Amino acid sequence: MRKFKKEVDYYLYNHQEVKQSNDSGDKKWAEIIDKIIEKYEGTDMGNLIRYKYKMKLTEPKICNLLHIEATTYYAWCNKVINEITLMAAYERLIIPF
């Protein structure tokens, strides 16, 4: 999963641009990210996604806002990345091996 982190991060950070793209692959990535955002909407994990990828806040600022430790921050980030990676593999956007 780690080898796909950069690719998934790219799509998360550039979600709005990817959503506007005419490329069918980009549209699938946008759909996956929308599903994850919808899944965690209204939760602390949803706030983490918003703070990190939409507002582009720093790790210490996010930890302060959510009242969490850095270990929780990284665990949540990894969970989001892993879920998106699995969904992308299912859609054949990435080849896991």
Residue pairs with C-beta under 8 A, 6 or more apart in sequence:
1 81
1 82
1 85
4 81
4 85
4 88
4 94
4 96
5 81
7 94
8 81
8 84
8 85
8 88
9 81
11 18
11 29
11 30
11 33
11 84
12 33
12 49
12 52
12 53
12 80
12 84
13 53
13 56
15 30
15 33
15 53
15 54
18 26
18 29
18 30
18 33
19 26
19 27
19 30
19 34
21 27
21 30
25 93
28 88
28 91
28 93
29 88
29 93
32 84
32 87
32 88
32 91
32 93
33 84
35 87
36 49
36 80
36 83
36 84
36 87
37 46
37 49
40 46
40 49
40 80
44 66
44 68
44 76
45 76
45 79
45 80
47 65
47 66
48 62
48 66
48 73
48 76
48 77
48 80
49 80
51 57
51 61
51 62
51 65
51 66
52 62
52 77
57 65
59 70
59 73
62 73
63 69
63 70
63 72
63 73
66 73
68 76
85 94
85 96
88 94
89 95
89 96
